Each structure stands twice: as C-alpha cells, then as structure tokens.
C-alpha cells in the first residue's frame, strides 16, 4: 500500500465520509489510505456486486471489476448493482456495475473488464491491485487466484455464498507486505489441497438467499477495510462459515501455512501455468462457455453476417456483446471471441453452434 501523509491535499472532511472518519478504526488517516487503495474484484455477480458497492461507498479509490457474464432477470433478486434496464439490455455485469457505481460515487475510478480470468491475462488484470477479492462461482478460478497471489505475494480474500450459507477466508501469502507486518496465513491449497470432486452445489442447483450474499460481502469488505487501512494484525485468521437459516457457525484455523502445501511450501503453481486447464467449461445456468479462441471479433461485421440467417431470433448487438437465439439455445459472443451458449450442458452441441455461426 502507498504511504499516506496527513497534509496531503484532500477533501475527506466532506459529509460523504464524515461518519466513517469518526469511527476509531478508520479515522482520517485510514480514509486517506482507502482513497489511495486499488482493489480487484473477480466476479461481479451477487457477492462481487455487493462488495464493490460497499467498497466504493467506503471511498476505496480504484476498483478493477472482472466478470465474463451479463445481467439477466434472475440476477435481480440478489445482485444489488443491477436493475431491470440492465437485464433488458443484456449489459455485461462489469460494465453495468461501473455505470451504477458512477451514479453514487463518481470519485471512484472503476475499470471494468468483460473477460474470463485465465493464466494468459491474470498478470495484466490483477497486477496493479493491492488486494484481490474472490467473488467467483467456481474452484478452478479460485485455485488460479491462489497460485497467482502466493507467487506474487499479494493478499486476497475468499468468499462464497450458496443457499443460506456464507463463508470467507483471508489469505496473507508469504512474501506479502501485510504478512511481513504480522505473519502469513494458510492459503487456499493449505486448507483444500485439491479442488472438490463430484457435484458441487451452486445457486443454480441449491438456490440462494440474498441475505447470505450480503453477509459474505459484508464480512469480506470489512476484512478488506482492515487490510487497506494498514491493520493486517486485526484480520481474522480462520475459514469462517455461517448458515443463516439454521444458525450454525464454524471456524477452521488458518493461522499458519502448511509446510507441505504445494503452493506455499513447494512453490508449485500448476493452475497459473495452465496445466490441464479446459478450453470449454460448464458454467451453471444450463450453459457452456467456450473460450479457446482468444482472437478479436468484429461484432458489427458478425452481426451483418448473421443477419442473413433466417433461423436466428432476437439478433442484437452493442459495443460490448452480440446475442442471438436459435431454437432452445442462446449464444452470447464477446469481442475477444469468447462465447456463452445457454440451453445445453452438452459440450459437443455448444462447440457445433460456435463453429457453425461464429467460426473456428
């Protein structure tokens, strides 16, 4: 984090942050630190949108928002930065979040990236950030984040919400300034040496309460405020989980790294190097994502070409995406060539639709 001088030219005494400055844990110096901070949020769905809103309202100066998806009506039950117009216009979540944050705090710099976080772009997208917040919906990306953060010595905060369940965990890797100021914690691979196998519950299979989302985001954002104001010694050193419906809570200590951890201990980063990373993945909502063709696509030219297909419905385009329906399937194409095919979990069907209408 950048050093703060109390005589820096600032207008932090304005009403916007006055109640937060009055709080002893933050004060004027802490507020100045927040204004200089840069946080990257990976995933701008339910948890990510709530965390982004909380940090922007708290005065975090710069936010990088990374999300591969677009707003749909089913999101509005829990994703607080979006509205019906965003769903109607099929706006990418990162861009919709940027627009809404600008309406309540135009001082915050927001950099939206409509992208899938992968080994090829992770250094570029996350490099400038002081802190990374996980708001993803899959362990593949979380292990990628963990590899990157441990390798780079950058703190990150895991968060999850499904059903009535919320969980968070702070990770201070060996080599991070925050770990040097206090002590390093266990990383994700210390606690979970391998990703879960078999079916994993998601909000598409188990449903989700907006209250669980907001609890996860509130816990995550509060821990972020401690770290960004230079108080890493106050960070919780447990994997904390809470079921709001039953009231059950649990904590697992993450106070120390595991010497046998493949990431912390042996410095092995297979997820960061892309070992065995699939190019076509299931991504919930009865959908398949194809992201093997990272090549620029002219959406305008593609729209003109697809207009000749009489079997395509609801063909629409804007500078951020192109979308059409064909029978039970909806195809959403992004400028980098990545596509989401909804209406199937059959990878062969998805690949066929992509090859036929987008090209290979």
N, C-alpha and C positions, 0 to 999 in steps of 0.2 A: 504494500500500500504506500502511496506517496506521503511524505511528511507534511504536516499541517502547521501553518503559522497563524497565530490568533489575530495578527494585524493584517491578514490578507483582506483585500478589498472584497466585501461580501455584503449581501443584504439579507442575511439569515435571521435578522431580528424581525422580519416581516411576520404578519399574522399566520402565514401558511404553516410555519414550523414552530411557532412560539410554544405550543403545548408540549411538543416533543423535546424542545430545548429545556423546558422546565423539569423534565424527567432526569433525575440524577444520573441514571445510567448512560445518558447520551450527552446532554449539555451542549454548549456552543461548540466546543472543540469536536465532539462527536458528530455534530451536524455538519461541520465543515469537512470532516473525513468522509461522510456519506456523499457529499456533493462531489468529491474527487474520485469516488469509487466507480468501478466498472464491473458489472455482474453479467454473466452469460447464463441464460435460461434455455435449457434444451428440452423442447416440448412446450407448446403453448396451448395445451388443452385445458382440462379442468384445473389441475394443480398449478400448472405453469401460468395460466392467466391470473389466478388468484395471487400467486407470489409476485408476479410482475406488477399487478395493481398495488399491492401492499408496499413494495419497494419503491415504486415510482411516487406514491403518495408520501413516503417517508423521506424523499429527497435524494435517493441514490442517483448520481449524476448521469450515468451511462448504462444502458441496458442493451445487450445483444440478445435477440429473440430468434430461436431456430426451431422451425417446425415444417414438416413435409405435407401437412394436411390442410383442408379447407373447412369452413364453417357450414354445419348442417343444422336443420331444425332440432334434431335430438340433442345437440350440444347445449341448447339454451337453458336446459333445466339446471345446469351446474357450472357452465363456463361464463364467468361473470363479466368478461370484457366484450362480449359479443351481443348483437341484437338481431331482430328479425330481418332487417335490411341486409346484414352481412350474410345470413343464410340464404336469403333470396338471390343475392348477387354472387353466391358461391365464392366469397372472398377467402384467400389463404389466411390462415389464422395469424401468422406472424404479422402480416400487413394490417389486418383488421385490428390487432392488438396495438400496433403502432398508432393507428388513427385515433383509437379511443383514449389511449394514454395522453396523446396530444391535446385532447379536449379538457382534461383535468389537471395536467401539469406539463405545460409547453416547455418548461425549462429542462426537462429530462431529454437527453439525446437517446433516441431509440433506433437501433439498426436491425431491421427485420431481414431474415434470410429464409427464403422459401426453399428449403433443402432438407435432404436426409443426411444426418451426421454420419460420416463414414471415414475410414482411415485417410482417404485422399484429401479431405477438406478440414479435418479436425484441427490441425495446427493453425490454419488460416483463420478459422472461425472462432476458436477459443483462446488463441494466443494473447490477445490484448486484455483479456479479462483478469481481474484479481481473484474472482471467486466464480465457481460453476455451480448452478443449481440443477439437479436432475428432476425433471418433470415428465419423464418418458413413460411409455407403457410397455416396455419390453426389456428383458435382461441382456439381450445382445448389445443394445446401445449402452446400458449401464456398465457392462464389463469393458466396453470400449472406453467409456469415460474414466473408469477406474485405471485402466492401463495408461491412458494419457496423463491423468492427474498425478499418478505415482511417478511416472517417468519424468514429468516436468516439475514436480514438487509444487503442485498447485492445489489448494483446498477445494473440496466440493461437498455438497450436501445431498444425500439420497433422500427421496421422498416417494411414497406410494399411497394410493387410496383406491379401495375397491369395496363394494358393498357398504358396510358401516365401519370398515376398518381403515385406520390411518397409521402410517409408520414413517419415521425419519431416522437418519443416522448422519453424524458429522464425520468427515474424513479429513484429517490433517496428515498428509504424507510426510515421510522422512524427507528432509531437504527443503520443506516449505518454510518461509519466514515465521509463520504462525506456530509451526511445530518447534522451531528453534526457540521461540519466546516462551513456550510452555512445555509441551512434549508431544511426540507423534501419537496418533491413534492407530487402531487397526484399520485396514482398508476393506473394501467390499470382498475381495478374494480371501482375506483372512477369515472372515465370518462365513462366507459361502465359497468354498474353494472351486466349485463348479456350478454352472447355471442349473436351475431346476429342470428335471426331465419329466416328460408326460404332460398332461393337460395343466395349464396354469390359469387360474381364474382371472378374468378381466371384467371391465364394466359392461362388455357386450355379452358376457355369459352369466355374471353374478349380479348385474345391476350396480348402482352406486347412489349413495346419498350425498347431496350437495354439502351437508354438514361435515361429512367425513373429509371431503375435498378441502373444505375451508379450515378444518383442524390441521390437516397435513401442511397446508400452505402457511398457516399462522405459525406453526412450530418451526417450519423451515425458514421463514422470513425473520423470525425473532432470533434464531441462531445466526443467520446472516448478519443481522444488525450488530450482534455482539462482536463478530469477527471483523466487520468493516469499520467498527469504531475502535479497533485496536485492543480488544479484550478477549483474546483466544483462551485465556485461563478460565473463563466463565462458560465455555462451551460444554454442553452435555456430552459425556463420553459413554453413551450407551446406544444400542439399537432399541428405540422406544416404539411400542405399538399399542394401540388403543382401539377397542371395539366400542363405538358409541352406543350401539343397540343393547349390548349385554353388560356394558360397563367393565368388561375385562381389560386389564392392562398388563403389560410385561416389559421387562428391560433386560437386555443382554449386554454385559460389559464389553466395551470396545476400547478400553483404556490403553492397551498396549498392542503393537503389531505382533503378529505371529512370525517368529524367526524362520519357520518353514514355508511361509507364504510364497507362492510362485512369483507374485508381483513385488511385494515389499522385500522379501528375503532373497529370492534368487534373481530378481530384476529380469524376469521373463515377461514379455508383452505380446502374446500371440494375437490378441484382439486388435491391438494397434497396428500390427503388421498385416492384418487382414487374412490370417491363416484360416482356411475353411469358411470364409465369410460368404454366405449365399448372395447371389445377384437378384434372386426373386424370392420374396418373402410374403408370408401371410401376415396381415396387419389388422385383424379384427374387422368388425362390421361386415363380415362375409366379403372380404376384399383381398386382393393380391396386389402387391407393389412390385413393379419392375423398375430396377434402377441399374441395369447393366450398361446402358448406353448413355454415358455422360458426355453428350455432344450437344452443341447449341441447336435448337429447333426454332425456326421462324413460325410463331403461332399464327401470324397473319397469312403466310403462304399456306400453312397446313389447313387453315380454315377455308381458304379458297379451293384447295384441292378436295377437301372432304365435302364441300357443298354439292359436288356432283353426285354424291351417293344418296340415292332416294330412300334407302332403308335406314338412314340415320335420323334420329329425332332430337329435338331440343339442342341443336348445334349452336354453341355460343362461344365467344372469345373475348378476352380482355387482355391487357398487357401482362397479366400475371399467370393466366392459365387458359386452356381450351378444354371444352367439355361437350360430350355428346352421349346419347343413349342409342343402343341397338338391341332391340328385344329386351331381355331381362338384365342386360349389362349396361353399366355406365362407365365411360372411360374419361378420366381427367388427366390431361397432359400438361406438364410444366416445361418452361423454356430450356431446362437442361436435359430434356429427353426422358426424364423420369415420368412414370405413369402409375396411376391407381386405377385398377379395374374392379369395380364393385359388382356384386351379384354372383360371385363364384369364389370358391376356395380351390378350384382345380387349376393348378399352375399351367397345364397344357392348354386349357381354354384361354387363360389370360395371355399366354405367350402368342397364341394364334391370333387373338384380337389385336394385340400390339403389332405383330408382324404384318397383318393384313392392312391395317388402317394407318399405322404410324411408320412402319418400315423397320428393317433390321440392319 
